[in-house]
Structures are given as structure tokens and as C-alpha cells.
């Protein structure tokens, strides 16, 4: 027969019975009276009276047996003169763990100096009820490691919110209510949780960390009860820091909440935060919330008195990524001349979590390179193309066998095998293609390979963009000294395929800025309000990632010209876009670029000064620019290999190239290496001229010039047709 003594009791009920026994000092306990009193509580009112009385009786029996065992243990422990294990554990909970000092604590003393104060906190009685908060409730102090890209200004703002935690007498003397919390928001992996832990570690305070979904329960009223008990635990542990991660899971906007339970949870959280100030003596509890969706929170939670400040952790720029990489690679074996700055330049859009994954992937690549390198006897002579597939299959099988033999080996690797084990720059470059940054999935484009060398001609356009975007980034002090306001945006207009998108990528790469590429139709949504929200998110993402370039491709789809009688969704999108652009003048180092081939249908309000106030025409290339583009496309006649009778300058001056628009298609030339002796000759170009038709007529080109309002077109890139010419010549072979 199964022993009923192994009954699993409810920890919350045990906590309630404990409280009842403490409040009633009578040695004789009436089980029925205790059960009746407990049933008056919300969570037990619906239970069957008889079954609940039996459950209370079992819990009472367990508590009595535990008290008897504790009394017996104390009786035997009293006979011992010393108890080293018990004293060490007791002192550990009384003192708390001693936090480690920050690595840069001597250089930037931005935290409150508490070295002379003694941490005199009494041990807190944590019941089994609070295990769901994670008894690693961080009553041990968190490590004081701050995100590497966190600026001194941001840390200074955080420290101002922490003064009342160590010096409550300051606010008491002033007679004002201290701040109760702040909200951390930013993209996933940017270091919100790490910053909260660093805050608790630097000021040597306990931290109650709870994930918001842990507070949600399926029983009616239980979620609210968990919230109340969480704040009770924080008040009893004061001074302390309460950290609620992913707070958006329990605080949606009440007007769009699908269940009454969600509204009750939001109301309970608001009440609990307000109660921190309504106590007879204000509790020294700082509430920190973290989310990557601040717009989904209930507005009542973001008002003053609850979350007093909102601190944004955006996408780190190149300088911030440099600091993060140096921090992450402190324990990684690297070459002595490792170039951190080059790696930081190659990782635009990467957050801290992405860089950590990159370091881990690079370490795995170095292990494969060192331990799985082919032996000298495996290296064979070059084989013919007919044997390629067989050789590849054999190599993969040999690598698999070598890897399996390494996994089955039990002995440790020798020092000779580990001597050359280090991570090289080539390992990081190989890993870049395997680690997709979080920001790239949200619209960031990483374009480290698009430079001005990939753009043929366009010298005049390049100079205009340098002055409009790159000069304020490279020489901000000159603009401030002269009192110059940088233009809010640049519009690139011209026929299709003239290199407008490529220009924007080259500018972002040359200046080292974050690059947000937005296709106009991607922001449009069939649901009311969703298109406007998408526009707001794009600009908010740009502000969080400054310095950055926001590039709107096909902007005519977003802001068509409004009419007097139109009041549909397109009008609301245009109005939202105009509103966001108006705010760009007050935000430093956030630039707007847009491209269109229909400037005539764009709303005129978008083109006024302060918005897209600089219009650059990217038109058809003159002969000199066509020659420069041909040289760029063919890698100066080396890929594809040109015959001696091919004169690129003569082809560029051919009249058949005058009205052919272009769009460079690099993948036309990303073909396998041709066999030796195959060349592209003049006859192949002649055949290609016969097959490729012009995409833009002279009439369309002249209309674009008139619409933009310019008399002379700027030099531009060679047309897509010139690329097709080389491609057709290759096909002819």
C-alpha cells in the first residue's frame, strides 16, 4: 500500500497555515476553525469545504513534523562547541556575496562610492511560496559587469535614479517622492538584462529577478496573487532591486486586451507600484522593466511615478562594437596583431548577443581548421573536371571519419596539438556568413562590400552626397562652428536602373553608418493603422541606431500626391511620414535618403526644405562615364578576359549606348572560371548589341530631366545593357 506520508503539499497553502499558526499562539489548534478562516481568502473560497479541511489537516501535520525535527536537530547541535558548516552558511546569507569590481572602475568613477559603508542587512525569511520567483532571487549580489557599449551619459542617468536606494535621507529632507523605477527597451540581445544585473552589482543590492510569463497562471486570481506576493517579498528584502524581464507579456494595452485576466493583471501591477509610495515609510524598492516592444505596453504604466524614465539601448555603432569585441575576446586566444577595428567595421547591425555568437562560431572554425586539417599524404595533384564530384564526396567522407575518430578519442590532446590553436581574422571572416545579426532580420542591411570602387563614374553625385551626409559625420565640429544645419534628406531621382540604390549603399559603407533599407510597398498593410505604425517603427529604429541612414526605395509608393477629396489610408501614411520627417531636424546623425523614378507623383510637401530638400538627378551616362563603368564591370578587362581587339573606350562612345539605362548585375559575372584560352572579342559585343534593346527612350529621359527641374543631367553609371553585352558574349562562346 502506498504511504500517504509522501503527500505533495501546496507551498502557498503551507505559507498560509504558517501565518495562521504564528497569529494564534494557542497550543491547541482547531483544524475546522483554521480551514474556515482560510476559506475566506480569494484563492480558497471556491473549494469544497470537506476536501479543503482534509488538505489543511495534512499540511498542519507536515508542519508539526518539521518543527519536531527542527527541535531535535537544535538539541543535538547545541551539544557541539562549533559548527563550521552552519556558521559559514549563516554568514553567507547575512553578508551576501562580495561583488567584484568593474574592470574599468578605476578609470571611470561614475558610480556612488560605498567602500566605507558596511552592508548590515538581516537575513530574510524566504518561504517555499517564493520559489517561483527563483530562489536564486538574487539575494546574492549580481556581478557588476556593464554592457560594453553603454555610454557614460546613459550610466550617469541610471545612477541618478539610484541615489535614494543608498541615501534615502536626501529625498526625505527635500520632501519629495523618489523615483520608483525605469524601463529598459531596445532590440533583442542589446544588453538590457546585463545592464540591470550590473546596476544591482555596482551598488551591492539584492536583486529579485522574475520573468513576466512566470507570473501568469491559469487559475482565476492566482496571477494577481503572485504579483502581490512578489512585491511583498521585495518590501521585506528592502533595499533591493526588482527586475521584471519581458514585461510586455503581462502589461498589454487594456483597450485591446482579449481577456479580462490580462486587464486585471495590468491593474494589479499598477496598484502594487503605487503602494510602494503609500506605505507609512516609503519602501526602498527600485522596479526595473525590460522589453523590446515598448509601444505595446499600457500607457498607464509609462507615466511618472511608475516607470519615471525610459532608457533606450539601441544598435551599437562601430566604436561601441569595438569595445564589445575587446570585452568578449579578453579570454580568447588571438594573434598579437589582431585588428579589432577591422572586425568592428565588418559587423554593422550586430548587437552584443550577435557578437558573442560570432566569437563562438569563430572559435569553432579555428578548431576545425587546426584539428581537422588534411594530412600531407592526402594532398593530391589537381584533377580533371570529370573527377570533381567523386573527389568532393571522398573528401567529405574523409572529414567525417576524422571527426568521428576525434570524438571517440578518450585521451586529452597533447600540448603539440594545442600549440597552434588560436583564432585568426580569417576565422571571423568565415563566420560572418554563418551568423545572421538580429538587426538584419528587422530591416538593417549589412553592406561592407559595396564601396565607391564598385560604382562607376557618378563623380558629381558622389561629391554632393559627401557634403550632404559624410561631411557632417567626419567633421561635426566644423558644422557646429559655422552654425550650419545639415540637410534632412536627399532624394535620388532618375530612370530605372541608373544606380540609385547602389549609391545609397556605397554612402552608408563609406561613412560606416548603420543602414536601414526600406522598400516602400513593404510598409503598406491592409489593416487600419498598421501602415502608420510601421512608419513610426522605422524612424524609431533609426533614432535608436544613430548614426544611421534610412533609405526609402520606391518612395513614390509611400507618399503619392494627395488630392482635395481623398481621405483614405494613403493620405494617413503620407501624413505620418511628414510628421516623422519634421522631427528629424532635432535628431542628430540620422539621415534620410530616398529613390524614385516617378518624382512627378510624389506629394509636394515631402520635397519642401527640412524634409527631402536636396534632389539629385541620376540620369543616363555620357561616353566618358560609360567607359568608366565598363572598366568597373569587367575588372579592367580581366573578368571576363577581353581579347586584344576589344576597345572599351570605343564601345563606350558607340551611339547605340546612348539611351540604354543600366543596373549593375554582378551575378552575371559570378560564374565559374572559364577554361584557359577563352576570351571575349569584339564580335561578341556586336552580337549582343543586336539582341539587347534600350530600356529608356530619349523621350522618357527628357521627361525625367524636366520633372526633376534640371537642365543638365549629372554623369551616371553604365546601363544594365552593357552588362548583358558581356554576358551575351560569354554565352556565344
C-alpha positions as a printed Julia matrix, in Angstrom:
733×3 Matrix{Float64}:
   0.0    0.0     0.0
   1.36   3.44   -0.91
   2.47   5.57    2.03
   0.28   8.67    2.33
   3.04  10.47    4.15
   4.59  11.37    0.83
   1.68  13.71    0.0
   2.84  16.75   -2.04
   1.53  19.83   -0.26
   0.7   23.18   -1.83
   3.51  25.63   -0.88
   1.08  28.57   -0.87
  -1.28  26.76    1.5
   1.65  25.84    3.71
   2.63  29.51    3.86
  -0.94  30.48    4.87
  -1.04  27.81    7.59
   2.31  29.08    8.88
   0.89  32.59    9.12
  -2.23  31.31   10.92
  -0.17  29.39   13.49
   2.02  32.44   14.17
  -1.01  34.68   14.71
  -2.69  32.12   17.04
  -0.41  31.23   19.94
  -2.87  28.68   21.38
  -1.13  25.26   21.54
  -4.43  23.54   20.72
  -5.39  24.18   17.11
  -8.9   23.63   15.81
  -8.45  22.33   12.25
 -12.05  23.13   11.25
 -11.8   26.72   12.5
  -8.48  27.2    10.73
  -9.91  25.8     7.47
 -12.99  28.04    7.72
 -10.86  31.14    8.23
  -8.55  30.28    5.34
 -11.52  29.73    3.04
 -12.47  33.36    3.43
  -9.46  34.19    1.25
  -9.98  34.66   -2.51
  -7.99  31.7    -3.71
  -9.71  29.15   -1.44
 -13.31  30.36   -1.45
 -14.47  28.05   -4.27
 -13.03  24.84   -2.89
 -15.09  22.07   -1.33
 -15.25  22.59    2.43
 -14.65  18.97    3.46
 -11.85  18.35    0.97
 -10.18  21.61    1.92
 -10.36  20.77    5.65
  -8.66  17.42    4.98
  -5.95  19.19    2.96
  -5.38  21.73    5.75
  -5.13  18.89    8.26
  -2.41  17.19    6.2
  -0.48  20.44    5.82
  -0.71  21.03    9.57
   0.62  17.55   10.24
   3.59  18.13    7.92
   4.4   21.45    9.62
   4.24  19.84   13.06
   6.57  17.04   11.98
   9.04  19.54   10.53
   9.0   21.56   13.77
   9.66  18.4    15.79
  12.61  17.52   13.57
  13.97  21.07   13.83
  13.73  20.97   17.62
  15.56  17.63   17.68
  18.32  18.98   15.4
  18.75  22.08   17.52
  19.02  19.91   20.63
  21.88  17.88   19.14
  23.6   20.89   17.55
  23.61  22.67   20.89
  25.89  19.94   22.27
  28.61  20.84   19.75
  31.02  23.63   20.51
  31.43  24.61   16.86
  29.52  24.05   13.65
  31.66  25.36   10.81
  29.26  24.45    8.01
  26.25  26.08    9.65
  28.18  29.21   10.63
  29.59  29.62    7.13
  26.16  29.28    5.52
  24.61  31.66    8.05
  27.28  34.26    7.47
  26.91  33.84    3.71
  23.19  34.69    3.8
  23.76  37.51    6.27
  26.54  39.21    4.32
  25.69  38.35    0.74
  28.35  37.75   -1.88
  31.04  40.37   -2.24
  30.75  41.78   -5.75
  33.76  42.01   -7.99
  34.92  45.44   -9.01
  34.46  46.56  -12.58
  37.42  46.25  -14.88
  37.28  49.96  -15.66
  36.22  51.06  -12.22
  39.49  52.93  -11.63
  39.2   54.9   -14.84
  35.56  56.0   -14.87
  34.32  56.58  -11.34
  30.7   57.22  -12.25
  29.19  55.01   -9.54
  28.48  56.02   -5.96
  31.44  55.25   -3.69
  30.2   52.97   -0.94
  33.52  51.44    0.1
  33.39  52.88    3.63
  29.86  51.69    4.33
  29.23  48.34    5.93
  26.49  46.15    4.46
  24.43  45.4     7.55
  21.41  43.53    6.31
  19.49  40.91    8.27
  18.69  37.52    6.76
  15.31  37.34    5.06
  12.89  34.51    5.71
  12.06  33.15    2.26
   9.17  30.72    2.26
   8.58  27.94   -0.23
   5.94  30.14   -1.82
   8.62  32.37   -3.28
  10.43  29.61   -5.14
   8.53  30.5    -8.33
  10.33  33.86   -8.23
  13.52  31.79   -8.37
  15.15  31.42   -5.07
  18.21  32.49   -6.85
  16.09  35.58   -6.27
  19.48  37.06   -6.37
  19.71  37.68   -2.66
  23.28  37.04   -3.66
  24.51  40.17   -5.37
  24.77  40.25   -9.15
  28.08  40.7   -10.97
  28.96  44.28  -11.73
  29.63  43.86  -15.42
  28.08  46.59  -17.53
  27.37  46.3   -21.27
  30.48  47.48  -23.05
  28.65  49.83  -25.42
  26.73  51.62  -22.65
  27.77  55.26  -22.76
  28.84  57.26  -19.73
  25.86  59.58  -20.22
  23.42  56.67  -20.01
  25.16  55.24  -16.93
  25.12  58.64  -15.29
  21.37  58.87  -15.86
  20.89  55.43  -14.3
  23.0   56.36  -11.27
  20.87  59.44  -10.62
  17.89  57.11  -10.25
  19.77  55.01   -7.66
  20.74  57.71   -5.15
  17.67  57.15   -2.95
  18.5   53.44   -2.67
  21.63  54.21   -0.64
  20.81  57.67    0.67
  17.04  57.88    1.31
  17.59  60.82    3.66
  18.24  63.07    0.65
  14.69  62.79   -0.68
  13.22  62.75    2.83
  14.9   66.06    3.57
  13.57  67.54    0.34
  10.1   66.16    0.98
   9.66  64.58   -2.46
   8.86  61.05   -3.55
  11.9   59.26   -5.03
  11.71  57.59   -8.46
  10.24  54.12   -8.32
  11.59  52.55  -11.48
  12.67  52.84  -15.07
  12.07  50.94  -18.28
  14.83  49.46  -20.44
  13.91  48.89  -24.06
  15.82  48.01  -27.19
  16.26  45.25  -29.76
  16.83  41.66  -28.57
  20.39  40.97  -27.44
  21.43  44.59  -26.84
  22.18  44.06  -23.11
  19.04  45.05  -21.17
  19.26  42.17  -18.68
  23.02  42.6   -18.33
  22.6   46.29  -17.52
  20.01  45.54  -14.83
  22.35  42.98  -13.24
  25.23  45.45  -13.41
  23.14  48.09  -11.65
  22.46  45.73   -8.74
  26.07  44.6    -8.65
  27.6   48.06   -8.61
  25.5   49.3    -5.68
  25.74  45.96   -3.8
  21.98  45.45   -3.57
  20.0   42.2    -3.73
  18.04  41.66   -6.92
  14.71  39.88   -7.35
  14.67  38.71  -10.94
  11.5   37.28  -12.43
  10.39  36.6   -15.97
   6.96  38.05  -16.67
   5.44  34.82  -18.11
   6.18  33.07  -14.79
   3.61  35.31  -13.13
   0.78  34.2   -15.42
  -1.41  31.38  -14.09
  -4.45  29.6   -15.46
  -6.43  29.84  -12.21
  -8.51  32.96  -11.8
  -6.97  35.34   -9.27
  -3.7   33.43   -8.91
  -1.71  35.7   -11.24
  -2.71  38.76   -9.24
  -1.81  36.93   -6.03
   1.66  36.15   -7.38
   2.19  39.81   -8.18
   1.13  40.87   -4.68
   3.45  38.33   -3.08
   6.31  39.39   -5.35
   6.03  42.98   -4.14
   5.65  41.79   -0.53
   8.88  39.85   -0.94
  10.59  42.95   -2.37
   9.41  45.15    0.53
  10.63  42.62    3.1
  14.04  42.47    1.33
  14.4   46.25    1.0
  16.61  47.91   -0.02
  16.56  45.81   -3.17
  16.02  45.93   -6.93
  13.16  44.12   -8.64
  13.77  43.21  -12.29
  10.82  42.1   -14.45
  12.05  40.75  -17.78
   9.8   40.75  -20.87
   7.29  42.91  -19.02
   5.2   43.36  -22.18
   3.89  39.79  -21.69
   1.75  40.87  -18.7
   1.1   44.55  -19.47
  -0.69  44.82  -22.83
  -2.87  47.8   -23.6
  -6.12  47.24  -21.73
  -8.32  48.59  -24.51
  -7.14  45.84  -26.88
  -6.72  43.04  -24.3
  -8.56  39.88  -25.33
  -9.23  38.57  -21.79
 -10.37  40.1   -18.52
  -7.46  38.39  -16.78
  -4.97  40.5   -18.76
  -6.73  43.7   -17.67
  -6.74  42.57  -14.03
  -3.01  41.79  -14.13
  -2.22  45.25  -15.5
  -4.41  46.89  -12.87
  -2.77  44.83  -10.1
   0.74  45.79  -11.23
  -0.21  49.48  -11.31
  -1.69  49.21   -7.81
   1.38  47.44   -6.43
   3.73  50.08   -7.83
   1.57  52.86   -6.38
   1.53  51.12   -2.99
   5.32  51.49   -2.74
   4.75  55.21   -2.12
   1.62  54.86    0.04
   3.34  52.99    2.89
   3.96  54.73    6.21
   7.65  54.63    5.38
   8.34  54.53    1.61
   9.97  51.24    0.66
  13.44  51.34   -0.88
  12.49  49.21   -3.86
  13.5   50.08   -7.42
  11.47  48.38  -10.15
  13.24  47.82  -13.5
  11.31  46.55  -16.51
  12.79  45.28  -19.77
  11.09  44.88  -23.13
  11.8   45.1   -26.84
   8.24  46.26  -27.58
   7.69  49.48  -25.6
   4.78  50.56  -27.8
   2.74  47.53  -26.73
   2.79  48.49  -23.02
  -0.24  50.03  -21.34
   0.17  53.84  -21.28
  -0.7   54.0   -17.57
   2.45  52.03  -16.77
   4.7   54.56  -18.52
   3.54  57.63  -16.62
   5.56  59.43  -13.96
   5.5   57.76  -10.54
   5.73  54.27  -12.0
   8.35  53.98  -14.72
   9.74  57.51  -14.39
  12.35  57.12  -17.12
  12.65  55.12  -20.33
  16.2   54.23  -21.29
  16.82  53.01  -24.82
  19.67  50.66  -25.67
  19.98  50.88  -29.45
  22.09  49.14  -32.05
  25.78  49.77  -31.22
  27.81  51.79  -33.69
  31.34  50.98  -34.83
  33.03  52.47  -31.74
  30.66  50.6   -29.43
  31.19  47.33  -31.29
  34.93  47.82  -30.88
  34.52  47.99  -27.09
  32.21  44.97  -27.04
  34.63  42.87  -29.1
  37.55  43.77  -26.83
  35.46  42.76  -23.81
  34.28  39.47  -25.32
  37.74  38.49  -26.59
  39.61  39.05  -23.33
  39.79  35.3   -22.66
  40.04  34.18  -26.3
  43.45  33.28  -27.69
  44.07  35.67  -30.58
  47.04  36.71  -32.66
  49.09  39.53  -31.17
  48.4   41.85  -34.1
  44.65  41.12  -34.22
  42.77  44.06  -35.75
  39.66  44.69  -33.63
  38.78  47.82  -35.58
  38.57  45.97  -38.88
  36.27  43.35  -37.34
  34.08  46.09  -35.86
  33.85  47.67  -39.32
  32.68  44.36  -40.82
  29.82  43.88  -38.35
  27.25  46.67  -38.86
  23.87  45.88  -37.28
  25.36  43.37  -34.79
  24.27  43.65  -31.14
  26.1   42.2   -28.15
  24.45  38.78  -28.41
  25.3   38.59  -32.11
  28.94  39.44  -31.45
  29.09  36.77  -28.75
  27.69  34.23  -31.21
  30.25  35.41  -33.78
  33.13  34.84  -31.33
  31.81  31.38  -30.52
  31.43  30.49  -34.2
  34.94  31.79  -34.95
  36.35  29.61  -32.16
  34.61  26.56  -33.66
  36.01  27.46  -37.07
  39.54  27.62  -35.66
  39.09  24.21  -34.01
  38.03  22.71  -37.33
  40.93  24.4   -39.07
  43.56  23.1   -36.63
  42.29  19.67  -35.58
  40.67  18.61  -38.86
  43.31  19.84  -41.29
  44.17  17.32  -44.04
  47.37  15.37  -43.69
  50.23  15.74  -46.16
  49.64  12.35  -47.76
  46.04  13.31  -48.51
  47.11  16.21  -50.71
  46.96  15.06  -54.31
  47.64  16.58  -57.67
  44.96  18.67  -59.41
  42.27  16.55  -61.0
  40.22  17.0   -64.12
  36.7   18.35  -64.02
  35.2   14.9   -64.65
  36.52  13.66  -61.33
  35.44  16.7   -59.28
  32.23  15.2   -57.86
  33.94  11.98  -56.85
  36.79  13.86  -55.17
  34.37  16.11  -53.24
  32.46  13.1   -51.97
  35.66  11.35  -50.89
  36.89  14.49  -49.09
  33.64  14.85  -47.19
  33.77  11.2   -46.17
  37.37  11.56  -45.01
  36.45  14.65  -42.94
  33.58  12.76  -41.33
  35.82   9.82  -40.44
  38.45  12.15  -39.0
  35.82  13.94  -36.91
  34.39  10.67  -35.59
  37.84   9.43  -34.63
  38.44  12.68  -32.72
  35.15  12.29  -30.84
  35.9    8.67  -29.89
  39.36   9.53  -28.58
  39.33   9.49  -24.77
  42.8   10.82  -24.01
  43.38  14.55  -23.78
  45.05  16.36  -26.63
  48.78  16.91  -26.37
  50.46  20.29  -25.99
  51.82  19.93  -29.51
  48.29  19.61  -30.9
  47.09  22.59  -28.88
  50.12  24.79  -29.56
  48.8   26.33  -32.77
  45.21  26.67  -31.56
  44.25  30.34  -31.83
  41.54  32.35  -33.55
  42.59  34.26  -36.65
  40.93  37.1   -38.51
  40.17  34.64  -41.32
  38.12  32.56  -38.86
  36.0   35.6   -38.01
  35.52  36.46  -41.69
  34.44  32.88  -42.4
  31.96  33.0   -39.51
  30.38  36.26  -40.7
  28.39  34.39  -43.34
  27.07  31.92  -40.73
  25.93  34.39  -38.07
  22.96  36.5   -39.12
  22.63  39.62  -36.97
  19.35  40.28  -35.22
  19.13  43.72  -36.78
  19.31  42.33  -40.31
  16.05  40.47  -39.77
  14.46  43.8   -38.77
  15.48  45.67  -41.93
  19.14  46.53  -41.43
  21.32  45.91  -44.48
  24.92  44.97  -43.94
  26.83  46.22  -46.98
  30.54  46.08  -46.14
  31.43  45.03  -49.69
  29.79  47.91  -51.62
  32.32  50.71  -51.97
  32.87  53.64  -54.32
  35.16  51.39  -56.4
  32.08  49.31  -57.26
  30.3   52.41  -58.58
  31.46  53.54  -61.98
  31.56  57.3   -62.6
  28.94  59.45  -60.8
  31.67  61.78  -59.58
  29.36  64.81  -59.26
  26.73  62.81  -57.35
  29.46  61.45  -55.1
  30.64  64.95  -54.18
  27.09  66.09  -53.39
  26.48  63.09  -51.14
  29.82  63.58  -49.41
  28.84  67.11  -48.49
  25.27  66.19  -47.52
  25.92  63.08  -45.4
  29.57  62.17  -44.91
  30.91  65.66  -44.1
  28.66  66.13  -41.03
  29.79  62.72  -39.78
  33.51  63.22  -40.38
  33.73  66.91  -39.34
  30.88  67.72  -36.94
  32.88  70.45  -35.2
  33.19  72.43  -38.46
  29.42  72.44  -38.96
  28.81  73.49  -35.37
  31.37  76.3   -35.63
  29.72  77.68  -38.78
  26.19  77.17  -37.48
  25.25  75.04  -40.48
  22.21  72.79  -40.34
  22.7   69.51  -42.12
  20.03  68.73  -44.73
  17.29  66.46  -43.51
  17.22  64.26  -46.59
  18.36  63.55  -50.14
  16.13  62.38  -52.98
  17.76  60.42  -55.82
  15.6   60.65  -58.92
  16.16  59.24  -62.36
  15.26  56.49  -64.84
  15.1   52.87  -63.64
  18.4   51.06  -63.18
  20.7   54.07  -63.02
  22.34  53.06  -59.74
  20.31  54.96  -57.15
  20.15  52.09  -54.64
  23.8   51.25  -55.17
  24.73  54.86  -54.43
  22.91  54.76  -51.08
  24.7   51.56  -50.06
  28.08  52.96  -51.03
  27.47  56.11  -48.98
  26.5   54.11  -45.9
  29.53  51.85  -46.27
  31.95  54.73  -46.84
  30.74  56.61  -43.77
  30.5   53.5   -41.56
  26.86  54.2   -40.65
  24.09  51.77  -39.85
  21.94  51.32  -42.93
  18.17  50.75  -42.8
  16.81  49.79  -46.2
  13.05  50.14  -46.54
  11.14  49.13  -49.64
   8.16  51.45  -49.96
   5.45  48.81  -50.55
   6.71  46.73  -47.6
   5.28  49.23  -45.1
   1.77  49.15  -46.54
  -0.75  46.98  -44.7
  -4.42  46.23  -45.27
  -5.35  46.79  -41.61
  -6.2   50.28  -40.39
  -3.33  51.91  -38.51
  -0.74  49.22  -39.26
   0.93  51.15  -42.1
   1.31  54.24  -39.92
   2.7   52.11  -37.1
   5.26  50.59  -39.49
   6.41  54.09  -40.49
   6.79  55.08  -36.83
   8.81  51.94  -36.1
  11.23  52.68  -38.95
  12.02  56.15  -37.63
  12.18  54.92  -34.03
  14.65  52.26  -35.13
  16.7   54.95  -36.84
  16.77  57.11  -33.71
  17.85  54.14  -31.61
  20.65  53.27  -34.05
  22.08  56.73  -34.73
  24.23  57.5   -36.59
  22.39  55.81  -39.41
  20.95  56.25  -42.9
  17.29  55.46  -43.57
  16.88  54.65  -47.26
  13.37  54.54  -48.78
  13.41  52.73  -52.09
  10.45  53.44  -54.39
   9.22  56.19  -52.08
   6.51  57.14  -54.57
   4.55  54.1   -53.33
   4.51  55.56  -49.79
   3.71  59.21  -50.43
   1.69  59.75  -53.62
   0.28  63.18  -54.28
  -2.81  63.91  -52.18
  -5.99  65.3   -53.68
  -8.64  67.54  -52.15
 -11.32  64.85  -51.95
  -9.16  61.9   -50.9
  -9.08  60.75  -47.27
  -8.07  57.11  -47.42
  -5.25  55.04  -45.98
  -2.65  56.5   -48.36
  -3.33  60.0   -47.02
  -2.77  58.83  -43.44
   0.53  57.22  -44.42
   1.7   60.43  -46.12
   0.72  62.47  -43.07
   2.56  60.09  -40.75
   5.67  60.24  -42.94
   5.59  64.04  -43.0
   5.22  64.15  -39.22
   8.19  61.86  -38.66
  10.36  63.82  -41.12
   9.6   67.07  -39.3
  11.21  65.67  -36.2
  14.42  64.73  -37.95
  15.86  68.25  -37.58
  16.13  67.81  -33.81
  17.77  64.4   -34.01
  21.45  64.35  -34.76
  23.16  61.97  -37.18
  20.0   60.4   -38.62
  19.86  60.94  -42.38
  17.1   60.19  -44.88
  17.72  59.07  -48.44
  15.03  58.14  -50.93
  14.95  56.9   -54.5
  12.26  57.08  -57.15
  11.81  57.04  -60.9
   8.47  58.88  -60.66
   9.18  62.22  -58.99
   6.07  63.68  -60.63
   3.66  61.69  -58.43
   5.38  62.39  -55.08
   3.48  64.72  -52.76
   4.99  68.21  -52.88
   5.02  68.51  -49.1
   7.66  65.76  -48.94
  10.03  67.77  -51.13
   9.95  71.02  -49.18
  13.03  72.26  -47.26
  13.51  70.4   -43.99
  12.4   67.06  -45.41
  13.79  65.78  -48.72
  15.2   69.19  -49.57
  18.08  68.1   -51.84
  17.16  66.42  -55.13
  19.91  64.77  -57.17
  19.24  63.57  -60.69
  20.84  60.24  -61.57
  20.42  60.11  -65.32
  21.95  58.44  -68.36
  25.75  58.32  -68.56
  27.8   60.26  -71.1
  30.52  58.38  -73.05
  33.27  59.08  -70.5
  31.18  57.63  -67.68
  30.17  54.64  -69.79
  33.85  53.87  -70.26
  34.47  54.07  -66.5
  31.52  51.76  -65.86
  32.74  49.22  -68.4
  36.15  49.2   -66.75
  34.49  48.6   -63.36
  32.21  45.84  -64.62
  34.97  43.94  -66.43
  37.55  44.48  -63.66
  39.67  46.44  -66.14
  39.26  43.79  -68.81
  40.33  40.83  -66.67
  36.96  39.29  -65.74
  35.74  38.34  -68.22
  39.03  38.24  -70.07
  38.83  40.53  -73.1
  40.54  39.91  -76.41
  43.05  42.37  -77.84
  40.57  43.66  -80.43
  38.16  44.93  -77.73
  38.47  48.65  -77.04
  36.22  49.61  -74.11
  36.54  53.31  -74.82
  35.4   52.82  -78.41
  32.41  50.75  -77.24
  31.5   53.42  -74.68
  31.38  56.08  -77.41
  29.17  53.91  -79.62
  25.88  55.66  -80.45
  23.93  52.5   -79.61
  24.75  53.02  -75.9
  23.31  56.49  -75.61
  19.78  55.64  -74.42
  20.34  52.38  -72.58
  19.63  52.61  -68.82
  21.6   50.39  -66.52
  21.56  48.42  -63.35
  24.7   46.52  -62.48
  24.01  42.8   -62.07
  27.15  41.39  -60.52
  25.78  37.87  -60.55
  26.09  37.77  -64.32
  29.84  37.56  -63.81
  29.84  35.3   -60.76
  30.35  32.28  -62.96
  32.93  29.55  -62.79
  36.39  30.34  -64.04
  36.5   29.87  -67.83
  38.88  27.46  -69.39
  42.21  28.87  -70.43
  42.16  30.47  -73.86
  38.52  31.65  -73.87
  38.26  35.4   -74.41
  35.55  37.93  -75.21
  36.19  39.59  -78.56
  34.65  42.5   -80.48
  32.34  40.25  -82.5
  30.61  39.13  -79.31
  29.84  42.74  -78.42
  28.37  43.27  -81.89
  26.09  40.23  -81.49
  24.99  41.49  -78.07
  24.1   44.92  -79.47
  21.68  43.21  -81.87
  19.86  41.32  -79.07
  19.63  43.94  -76.32
  17.01  46.67  -76.69
  17.05  50.07  -74.93
  15.04  50.25  -71.7
  14.69  54.03  -71.62
  13.89  56.11  -74.66
  15.13  59.64  -75.19
  11.61  60.92  -74.58
  11.43  59.29  -71.14
  14.9   60.56  -70.28
  13.98  64.12  -71.24
  10.76  63.92  -69.21
  12.71  62.87  -66.12
  15.06  65.81  -66.53
  12.13  68.25  -66.83
  10.29  66.73  -63.84
  13.3   66.98  -61.58
  13.78  70.57  -62.7
  17.31  70.31  -64.01
  18.62  71.37  -67.39
  21.72  69.2   -67.49
  21.82  65.59  -66.3
  24.56  64.51  -63.94
  27.01  61.83  -65.08
  25.73  58.36  -64.18
  26.6   54.7   -64.38
  26.55  52.47  -67.4
  23.33  50.78  -68.25
  22.35  47.24  -67.46
  22.63  46.57  -71.17
  26.41  46.86  -71.06
  26.49  44.05  -68.56
  24.23  41.99  -70.8
  26.62  42.62  -73.67
  29.44  40.91  -71.81
  27.08  38.17  -70.7
  25.85  37.5   -74.22
  29.42  37.38  -75.41
  30.15  34.68  -72.85
  27.08  32.72  -73.94
  28.19  32.89  -77.57
  31.32  31.01  -76.58
